[in-house]
Amino acid sequence: MNIGDVASQSGLPAKTIRYYEDIGLIRPKRDGNGYRAFDTTELHKLTFLARSRSLGFTIEDCKALLALYEDRERASADVKLLAEEHLSRISRKIAELEAMHVTLSRLVNKCHGDDRPDCPILDDLGQPEAVPL
């Protein structure tokens, strides 16, 4: 298969596939003309990477997951630990987003949104952020 075929089947842009090759996540063979030639193993890896990235795993996480996937002697505990660490990062990010939502909602509700020049949103943004104790 050529890069267009695997791009279509994996759902990844050709540019991303070339990047994954550059950083060593995949290693397609080259045909006589120097074009990339992908087999089903490389297509499967690309699909695996696309799914991993869609779940928010970093490139480094993907490298580790791919190594674990290819290691038939792996312990599932190693995979679970990596996934739990990622889940913890997601939970922290959700908490941060919820805090931003609360603050911004409070500011929006305080603003009259009329012709007056005073604006609690701008006033608040001009203040240093409160440092939690």
KAURNOR-V518033 format. One record per residue. RES is the residue in three letters. PHI is phi in whole degrees, 0 to 359 (* if undefined). PSI is psi in whole degrees, 0 to 359 (NA if undefined). BURIAL is b if it has 16 or more other C-alpha atoms within 10 Angstrom, else e. Layout:
res:RES phi:PHI psi:PSI burial:BURIAL
res:RES phi:PHI psi:PSI burial:BURIAL
//
This chain:
res:MET phi:* psi:148 burial:e
res:ASN phi:265 psi:178 burial:e
res:ILE phi:296 psi:326 burial:b
res:GLY phi:295 psi:320 burial:e
res:ASP phi:296 psi:312 burial:e
res:VAL phi:289 psi:331 burial:b
res:ALA phi:297 psi:314 burial:b
res:SER phi:296 psi:316 burial:e
res:GLN phi:284 psi:329 burial:e
res:SER phi:269 psi:342 burial:b
res:GLY phi:82 psi:10 burial:e
res:LEU phi:257 psi:143 burial:b
res:PRO phi:292 psi:151 burial:e
res:ALA phi:303 psi:323 burial:e
res:LYS phi:299 psi:319 burial:e
res:THR phi:294 psi:320 burial:e
res:ILE phi:297 psi:317 burial:b
res:ARG phi:297 psi:321 burial:b
res:TYR phi:298 psi:314 burial:e
res:TYR phi:300 psi:326 burial:b
res:GLU phi:292 psi:315 burial:e
res:ASP phi:302 psi:323 burial:e
res:ILE phi:267 psi:4 burial:e
res:GLY phi:87 psi:12 burial:e
res:LEU phi:288 psi:327 burial:b
res:ILE phi:230 psi:159 burial:b
res:ARG phi:220 psi:76 burial:e
res:PRO phi:292 psi:152 burial:b
res:LYS phi:283 psi:167 burial:e
res:ARG phi:244 psi:138 burial:e
res:ASP phi:275 psi:184 burial:e
res:GLY phi:302 psi:332 burial:e
res:ASN phi:270 psi:359 burial:e
res:GLY phi:90 psi:1 burial:e
res:TYR phi:285 psi:150 burial:e
res:ARG phi:293 psi:137 burial:b
res:ALA phi:234 psi:112 burial:b
res:PHE phi:263 psi:138 burial:b
res:ASP phi:255 psi:181 burial:e
res:THR phi:295 psi:331 burial:e
res:THR phi:296 psi:314 burial:e
res:GLU phi:293 psi:322 burial:b
res:LEU phi:299 psi:317 burial:b
res:HIS phi:297 psi:317 burial:e
res:LYS phi:299 psi:318 burial:b
res:LEU phi:296 psi:320 burial:b
res:THR phi:295 psi:318 burial:b
res:PHE phi:301 psi:314 burial:b
res:LEU phi:294 psi:319 burial:b
res:ALA phi:299 psi:316 burial:b
res:ARG phi:293 psi:318 burial:e
res:SER phi:298 psi:315 burial:b
res:ARG phi:294 psi:325 burial:e
res:SER phi:294 psi:338 burial:e
res:LEU phi:269 psi:4 burial:e
res:GLY phi:89 psi:7 burial:e
res:PHE phi:294 psi:141 burial:b
res:THR phi:287 psi:169 burial:e
res:ILE phi:300 psi:318 burial:e
res:GLU phi:297 psi:319 burial:e
res:ASP phi:300 psi:317 burial:b
res:CYS phi:298 psi:320 burial:b
res:LYS phi:301 psi:314 burial:b
res:ALA phi:294 psi:316 burial:e
res:LEU phi:297 psi:318 burial:b
res:LEU phi:296 psi:320 burial:b
res:ALA phi:297 psi:318 burial:e
res:LEU phi:294 psi:320 burial:b
res:TYR phi:298 psi:320 burial:e
res:GLU phi:280 psi:344 burial:e
res:ASP phi:269 psi:103 burial:e
res:ARG phi:288 psi:351 burial:e
res:GLU phi:262 psi:5 burial:e
res:ARG phi:296 psi:158 burial:e
res:ALA phi:261 psi:135 burial:e
res:SER phi:298 psi:337 burial:e
res:ALA phi:299 psi:326 burial:e
res:ASP phi:293 psi:320 burial:e
res:VAL phi:293 psi:315 burial:e
res:LYS phi:298 psi:318 burial:e
res:LEU phi:300 psi:315 burial:e
res:LEU phi:298 psi:317 burial:e
res:ALA phi:293 psi:321 burial:e
res:GLU phi:295 psi:320 burial:e
res:GLU phi:298 psi:318 burial:e
res:HIS phi:294 psi:318 burial:b
res:LEU phi:299 psi:322 burial:e
res:SER phi:296 psi:318 burial:e
res:ARG phi:297 psi:320 burial:e
res:ILE phi:297 psi:316 burial:e
res:SER phi:299 psi:318 burial:e
res:ARG phi:297 psi:318 burial:e
res:LYS phi:295 psi:319 burial:e
res:ILE phi:300 psi:316 burial:e
res:ALA phi:298 psi:319 burial:e
res:GLU phi:297 psi:316 burial:e
res:LEU phi:295 psi:321 burial:e
res:GLU phi:295 psi:320 burial:e
res:ALA phi:295 psi:319 burial:e
res:MET phi:296 psi:320 burial:e
res:HIS phi:298 psi:315 burial:e
res:VAL phi:299 psi:312 burial:e
res:THR phi:297 psi:312 burial:e
res:LEU phi:293 psi:323 burial:e
res:SER phi:298 psi:318 burial:e
res:ARG phi:299 psi:315 burial:e
res:LEU phi:294 psi:317 burial:b
res:VAL phi:298 psi:319 burial:e
res:ASN phi:292 psi:332 burial:e
res:LYS phi:282 psi:338 burial:e
res:CYS phi:276 psi:132 burial:e
res:HIS phi:287 psi:332 burial:e
res:GLY phi:64 psi:35 burial:e
res:ASP phi:243 psi:204 burial:e
res:ASP phi:278 psi:353 burial:e
res:ARG phi:290 psi:147 burial:e
res:PRO phi:281 psi:338 burial:e
res:ASP phi:289 psi:137 burial:e
res:CYS phi:217 psi:112 burial:e
res:PRO phi:299 psi:332 burial:b
res:ILE phi:294 psi:309 burial:e
res:LEU phi:295 psi:322 burial:e
res:ASP phi:300 psi:315 burial:e
res:ASP phi:293 psi:318 burial:e
res:LEU phi:296 psi:335 burial:e
res:GLY phi:280 psi:355 burial:e
res:GLN phi:262 psi:149 burial:e
res:PRO phi:296 psi:147 burial:e
res:GLU phi:292 psi:138 burial:e
res:ALA phi:294 psi:134 burial:e
res:VAL phi:265 psi:122 burial:e
res:PRO phi:296 psi:141 burial:e
res:LEU phi:275 psi:NA burial:e
//
